[in-house]
Amino acid sequence: PATEREFTASANLNSGDIILSADGKAIVVTALDGVANTRIGRGSVAGVYEVTAVSSDTFSAGALVYLTSATQVAATSSGSGKILIGTAAYEKTDGQTVVKVDLNGTRTSVDDWS
């Protein structure tokens, strides 16, 4: 299906990990047992996913969401070790520990989820 992609793992990955594909799309690893380094895996490139976030960080609906690759924690800005994974599907307020991300979404796609 168009919502899934194959990838070759460059490290051992767990189910639910988010990686960046060769074509620049964020992929959520969907294999229940994860994917071993150098093995071919499949993952989702579309949908709304809950991503761990720092409690004090806030996201408005439609805001860009980055991911710190090493920790798998959402970030509010780009930088070293971070990848763009999509947009916040809903507002995330102070105190919440997850942000719901429209994977590979754009600012204009947010209306589909609100």
N, C-alpha and C positions, 0 to 999 in steps of 0.2 A: 504493500500500500504506500501511497505518497506520503503518509505521515510517519513512515519508518525509514531508517537508513542503515546500511551496513557500515561498519568501521573496523579498523584493525587497532586493537588496544596497544597503547605505548607504555602501559603500566598495568598492574593488577587493578581491576575496577570492581566496585560493589554495585549491586542493584540499587538504582536511585541516584548514583553518581551522575554529575553533569559534566560533559566534556565538549570540546570544540571539534567539529569535523573538518576535514580537509577543505570543504567548500565554505567554511565560515558559519555553519549552522550549529546551534547548541543542540546536543543530543542527550536525552536522559536514558541511561543504561536500563534496559527492561528485563534482562535475563535474571531470573530469581537467584541463581548461584553466582552472579557476577560474570566477569570475563577476564580470563588470565592474560597476562602480558603476551603480546604478539599474536593472539588469537583473534579471529573474526567474530564480531558481535553484532547485535542489532539493537537499535534504540529508537525512541520516539523523538520526532522533531516538531510536534505540534500538540497543543492541549494546554490546560491550566494545571500547574503543579505547585504544591506547597514547598517552599524553600526556606531553610533555617535562616533566620535573620537576627541581628543584634537587637535586643529589646528596645533600646533607645532610638534606633534608626526609624525614620518615617518615610513612607512612600505614598504619593498621591496616585490615584488611579490614572494609568497612562504613563507614569514616570518610567524612565529606563531603569532596568535592573541589571547589575553586573554581578559576577560571582567570583569570589576569591577561590581560585582553583584548588589550592593546597588544603583549604579548610572546608570547602563546599558551603560557605556562608555568603548570603546575599550582601551586596555592597551598593551604596548610593552613588558611587562615582567610579570612573575608570582609573586605571593605574597599573603598575607592574604586577604581574601575576593574576590579573583580573580579566574576565571575558564578558562580553555583552551577551545576555541570555534571553532577553525579551523585555516585556513591559509589565508593570504591576496591573493585574486584572481588577483589583479592588484596592481601596485605600488600606494602608497598614499604619496603625497609630502606635504611639509610644506605649511600651508595655507588652505588645504582641511579639511573639518569638518566631513567627513565620510570615512570609509574604507570599501571596498567591500570584504566580507568574504566568503570563500568557507567553509560553515558550516560543521564541523567535517572533513574537508579536511586534507590531509597530505602533506608534502613537495613534494611528488612524484605526487600528483593529480593536482598540479597547471598547468601543461601543458595542461590539459583539458580545461582550461578557458582562456589561453593567445592566 
